[in-house]
Amino acid sequence: MSLASSQAEKVDIEEFIDRQKVSAFQWVILGLCFLIVAADGFDTAAAGFVAPAVAKDWGLTRLALGPLLSSALIGSVLGALISGPLADRIGRKRVLAVSVLVFGVFTLACAKADSLHVLTFLRLVSGIGLGAAMPNATTMVSEYMPKKHRALLVNVMFCGFTFGASAGGFAAAALIPAFGWESVFVVGGVVPVLLSFVLFAWLPESVRFMVANSWSAEKINLVLGRISGKVLVEQHFTIDEPVNQDERSPVALILSKQFRSGSLLLWVTYFMGLLVYYLLTNWLPTLMKDGGMSLQQASLITALFPLGGGLGAIVCGILMDRVNAHRVVALTYVLAGVFICCVGHSVGNTLLVGLLTFLAGSCMAGAQISMPVLAVAFYPTNGRASGVAWMLGIGRIGGIVGAFAGAVMLQAGFAIDTILQAMAVPVFVAAAALLVKNQLGKRRIDFDSIAQEPRPESN
């Protein structure tokens, strides 16, 4: 029966999207969210170039730069925790567009900062905007993509971070000598402001959110028509999942008995992963230099760590769309831990260390980028933005811990092989948490299927 044959027929939104090819309309959504993630990468890379220039201009010590470098990360934690529940209440599009606008405006304002305290505050607020945008971009893409390609396309979106980081590094290297560190904030602010206007104009609301919140059939048909390329006149829509009819808040939902264990395990996994990723990103040059390499060699080796992130994410995405996604990501974490340990035992062989660092970074970034896909699949529509946002927010706390943990271990005089062996432990914990979550999910499915079987009638 065709979609237009009966207005009484209920159209399952996910089934409808799964039957269609990925349309130009959906590619536009993916492209816009790719640019949002790229803004995060640009900001992260550019900040590393800006900090030394600010210190030189204002006569600051390295210790004084600590709050400046961590303020945006702290802001992103706050933004993620706040924005998820808000997006589950008022919609993904509004939160996304406003978040990008806030990030852009306050990044522009950084160019006019005249003191360290002012600059640190502006970076904090811009971080809130960016932290609010990331999880909602993830949710938006996942809710518009067919299931058979969802993991791959969400991971492609996150490759925007690598693209943005490269652009941020090149832009900062070119702009700061010619125009000063302020120019980096000008570029880093103008682009998100312009992007926010495009989001307001072109980005649709999540169609799953529209159905879950009983939007008009006319608006839903318009979006579905742009996906299918046909004019639709359906009146009844459904999503194949439980609806939050008891009016629980999104945060209460993700912490409810049904989702609590899975939420905690997702948080542990993402926290541990970012702890290791940020520690190595921040301190690997120092570790390599202490291991006997020149500064140039240490810089080149460190550059190899994030270089393979896009490759790792795409490989993970392809595999996750075909086999058990939890096992794919858990295995990727295990491989990352093994390669990190091997790096510590190979110092002295520059070529081998470079290869192992590239492989470790590919696995580490691939696993981290794939985590939002697992969160998206775990939560229902009315709590999905909150679930993804809280996982990302709590994970970024792990990034803060990792940056400080590296400083503590270096200060204590630990050798490079000891530190890298220690970093394998959180990675293995992340893998174990995912395997436990996968097993708990299987048990719940088995229990539900048994509970739904008809009971034999008693004589």
TABEL-V968079 format. One record per pair of residues at least 12 apart in sequence whose ideal C-beta (glycine too) atoms are under 7 Angstrom apart, sorted by the first residue. I is the first residue (numbers start at 1). J is the second residue. If there is no record, write none. Layout:
BEGIN
i=I j=J
i=I j=J
END
This chain:
BEGIN
i=3 j=232
i=3 j=234
i=4 j=232
i=4 j=233
i=7 j=233
i=7 j=234
i=7 j=235
i=8 j=236
i=9 j=236
i=10 j=236
i=10 j=237
i=10 j=238
i=11 j=234
i=11 j=236
i=11 j=237
i=12 j=238
i=12 j=240
i=13 j=207
i=13 j=208
i=13 j=211
i=13 j=237
i=13 j=239
i=14 j=239
i=14 j=240
i=16 j=224
i=17 j=146
i=17 j=227
i=18 j=146
i=18 j=147
i=18 j=148
i=20 j=146
i=20 j=227
i=20 j=228
i=22 j=146
i=22 j=149
i=23 j=227
i=23 j=229
i=25 j=226
i=25 j=227
i=26 j=144
i=26 j=145
i=26 j=227
i=28 j=202
i=29 j=140
i=29 j=141
i=29 j=144
i=29 j=203
i=30 j=141
i=30 j=153
i=30 j=157
i=32 j=198
i=32 j=199
i=32 j=203
i=33 j=137
i=33 j=140
i=33 j=141
i=33 j=157
i=34 j=157
i=34 j=160
i=35 j=160
i=35 j=195
i=36 j=100
i=36 j=133
i=36 j=137
i=37 j=134
i=37 j=137
i=37 j=157
i=37 j=158
i=37 j=160
i=37 j=161
i=37 j=164
i=38 j=160
i=38 j=161
i=38 j=163
i=38 j=164
i=39 j=103
i=39 j=130
i=39 j=164
i=39 j=191
i=39 j=192
i=40 j=130
i=40 j=134
i=40 j=161
i=40 j=164
i=41 j=160
i=41 j=161
i=41 j=162
i=41 j=163
i=41 j=164
i=41 j=165
i=41 j=168
i=42 j=164
i=42 j=165
i=42 j=167
i=42 j=168
i=42 j=188
i=43 j=72
i=43 j=130
i=43 j=168
i=43 j=188
i=44 j=165
i=44 j=168
i=45 j=165
i=45 j=168
i=45 j=169
i=46 j=168
i=46 j=171
i=46 j=172
i=46 j=184
i=46 j=188
i=47 j=69
i=47 j=72
i=49 j=169
i=49 j=172
i=49 j=173
i=49 j=176
i=49 j=184
i=50 j=172
i=50 j=181
i=50 j=184
i=51 j=65
i=51 j=68
i=51 j=69
i=53 j=176
i=53 j=181
i=54 j=181
i=58 j=116
i=60 j=116
i=64 j=116
i=67 j=120
i=68 j=116
i=68 j=119
i=68 j=120
i=68 j=123
i=70 j=400
i=70 j=403
i=71 j=120
i=71 j=123
i=71 j=124
i=71 j=127
i=72 j=123
i=72 j=124
i=72 j=126
i=72 j=127
i=73 j=127
i=73 j=396
i=73 j=399
i=73 j=400
i=74 j=124
i=74 j=127
i=74 j=400
i=75 j=124
i=75 j=125
i=75 j=126
i=75 j=127
i=75 j=128
i=75 j=131
i=76 j=127
i=76 j=130
i=76 j=131
i=76 j=396
i=77 j=131
i=77 j=393
i=77 j=396
i=77 j=397
i=78 j=128
i=78 j=131
i=79 j=99
i=79 j=127
i=79 j=128
i=79 j=129
i=79 j=130
i=79 j=131
i=79 j=132
i=80 j=131
i=80 j=132
i=80 j=134
i=80 j=135
i=80 j=389
i=80 j=390
i=80 j=392
i=80 j=393
i=80 j=396
i=81 j=389
i=81 j=390
i=81 j=393
i=82 j=132
i=83 j=95
i=83 j=99
i=83 j=132
i=83 j=135
i=83 j=136
i=83 j=389
i=84 j=135
i=84 j=250
i=84 j=385
i=84 j=386
i=84 j=388
i=84 j=389
i=84 j=390
i=85 j=249
i=85 j=250
i=85 j=251
i=85 j=386
i=87 j=136
i=87 j=385
i=88 j=250
i=88 j=382
i=88 j=383
i=88 j=385
i=88 j=386
i=91 j=205
i=91 j=209
i=92 j=136
i=92 j=139
i=92 j=140
i=92 j=205
i=92 j=206
i=92 j=209
i=92 j=385
i=93 j=203
i=93 j=204
i=93 j=205
i=95 j=132
i=95 j=136
i=96 j=133
i=96 j=136
i=96 j=137
i=96 j=140
i=96 j=199
i=96 j=203
i=97 j=196
i=97 j=199
i=97 j=200
i=97 j=203
i=99 j=129
i=99 j=132
i=99 j=133
i=100 j=129
i=100 j=133
i=100 j=192
i=100 j=195
i=100 j=196
i=100 j=199
i=101 j=193
i=101 j=196
i=102 j=128
i=102 j=129
i=103 j=126
i=103 j=129
i=103 j=130
i=103 j=133
i=103 j=192
i=104 j=189
i=104 j=192
i=104 j=193
i=104 j=196
i=105 j=189
i=105 j=193
i=106 j=122
i=106 j=125
i=106 j=126
i=106 j=129
i=107 j=126
i=107 j=185
i=107 j=188
i=107 j=189
i=107 j=192
i=108 j=185
i=108 j=186
i=108 j=189
i=108 j=190
i=108 j=193
i=109 j=122
i=110 j=122
i=110 j=123
i=110 j=126
i=110 j=185
i=111 j=182
i=111 j=185
i=111 j=186
i=131 j=393
i=134 j=392
i=135 j=385
i=135 j=388
i=135 j=389
i=135 j=392
i=136 j=385
i=137 j=157
i=138 j=154
i=138 j=372
i=138 j=376
i=138 j=388
i=139 j=376
i=139 j=384
i=139 j=385
i=139 j=388
i=140 j=206
i=141 j=153
i=141 j=154
i=141 j=157
i=142 j=154
i=142 j=376
i=143 j=206
i=143 j=207
i=143 j=208
i=148 j=321
i=149 j=321
i=150 j=321
i=150 j=373
i=151 j=317
i=151 j=320
i=151 j=321
i=151 j=325
i=151 j=370
i=151 j=373
i=152 j=314
i=152 j=317
i=152 j=318
i=152 j=321
i=154 j=372
i=154 j=373
i=155 j=313
i=155 j=314
i=155 j=316
i=155 j=317
i=155 j=369
i=155 j=370
i=155 j=373
i=156 j=314
i=156 j=317
i=158 j=313
i=158 j=369
i=159 j=310
i=159 j=313
i=162 j=306
i=162 j=309
i=162 j=310
i=165 j=306
i=171 j=184
i=171 j=187
i=172 j=184
i=175 j=187
i=204 j=223
i=207 j=220
i=207 j=223
i=207 j=224
i=208 j=239
i=208 j=381
i=209 j=381
i=211 j=237
i=211 j=239
i=212 j=239
i=212 j=243
i=212 j=381
i=212 j=382
i=217 j=234
i=217 j=235
i=220 j=237
i=221 j=233
i=221 j=234
i=239 j=381
i=241 j=380
i=241 j=381
i=242 j=380
i=243 j=382
i=244 j=382
i=244 j=383
i=250 j=382
i=250 j=383
i=250 j=386
i=251 j=386
i=253 j=382
i=253 j=383
i=254 j=379
i=254 j=383
i=254 j=386
i=254 j=387
i=254 j=390
i=259 j=379
i=261 j=440
i=262 j=378
i=262 j=437
i=262 j=440
i=263 j=387
i=265 j=433
i=265 j=436
i=265 j=437
i=266 j=374
i=266 j=375
i=266 j=391
i=266 j=437
i=267 j=391
i=267 j=394
i=268 j=433
i=269 j=371
i=269 j=430
i=269 j=433
i=269 j=434
i=270 j=371
i=270 j=391
i=270 j=394
i=270 j=395
i=271 j=394
i=271 j=395
i=271 j=397
i=271 j=398
i=272 j=398
i=272 j=426
i=272 j=427
i=272 j=429
i=272 j=430
i=273 j=367
i=273 j=368
i=273 j=395
i=273 j=430
i=274 j=368
i=274 j=395
i=274 j=396
i=274 j=398
i=274 j=399
i=274 j=402
i=275 j=398
i=275 j=399
i=275 j=401
i=275 j=402
i=275 j=426
i=276 j=364
i=276 j=402
i=276 j=423
i=276 j=426
i=276 j=427
i=277 j=364
i=277 j=368
i=278 j=399
i=278 j=402
i=278 j=403
i=279 j=402
i=279 j=403
i=279 j=405
i=279 j=406
i=279 j=423
i=280 j=305
i=280 j=423
i=281 j=305
i=281 j=306
i=282 j=403
i=282 j=406
i=283 j=406
i=283 j=410
i=284 j=302
i=284 j=305
i=285 j=298
i=285 j=299
i=285 j=302
i=286 j=410
i=287 j=416
i=287 j=419
i=288 j=301
i=288 j=302
i=290 j=416
i=291 j=347
i=291 j=416
i=292 j=347
i=292 j=348
i=293 j=350
i=297 j=350
i=301 j=353
i=301 j=354
i=301 j=357
i=304 j=354
i=304 j=357
i=304 j=358
i=304 j=361
i=305 j=357
i=305 j=360
i=305 j=361
i=306 j=361
i=306 j=365
i=307 j=358
i=307 j=361
i=308 j=358
i=308 j=361
i=308 j=362
i=309 j=361
i=309 j=362
i=309 j=365
i=309 j=366
i=309 j=369
i=311 j=362
i=312 j=362
i=312 j=363
i=312 j=365
i=312 j=366
i=313 j=365
i=313 j=366
i=313 j=369
i=313 j=370
i=315 j=366
i=316 j=328
i=316 j=329
i=316 j=332
i=316 j=366
i=316 j=367
i=316 j=370
i=317 j=370
i=320 j=370
i=320 j=373
i=324 j=438
i=325 j=373
i=325 j=374
i=326 j=374
i=326 j=434
i=326 j=435
i=326 j=437
i=326 j=438
i=327 j=438
i=329 j=367
i=329 j=370
i=329 j=371
i=329 j=374
i=329 j=434
i=330 j=431
i=330 j=434
i=330 j=435
i=332 j=363
i=332 j=366
i=332 j=367
i=333 j=367
i=333 j=427
i=333 j=430
i=333 j=431
i=334 j=428
i=334 j=431
i=335 j=363
i=336 j=360
i=336 j=363
i=336 j=364
i=336 j=367
i=336 j=427
i=337 j=424
i=337 j=427
i=337 j=428
i=339 j=356
i=339 j=359
i=339 j=360
i=339 j=363
i=340 j=360
i=340 j=420
i=340 j=423
i=340 j=424
i=340 j=427
i=341 j=420
i=341 j=421
i=341 j=424
i=342 j=356
i=343 j=356
i=343 j=357
i=343 j=360
i=343 j=420
i=344 j=416
i=344 j=417
i=344 j=420
i=344 j=421
i=345 j=417
i=347 j=416
i=371 j=391
i=372 j=388
i=375 j=387
i=375 j=388
i=375 j=391
i=376 j=388
END
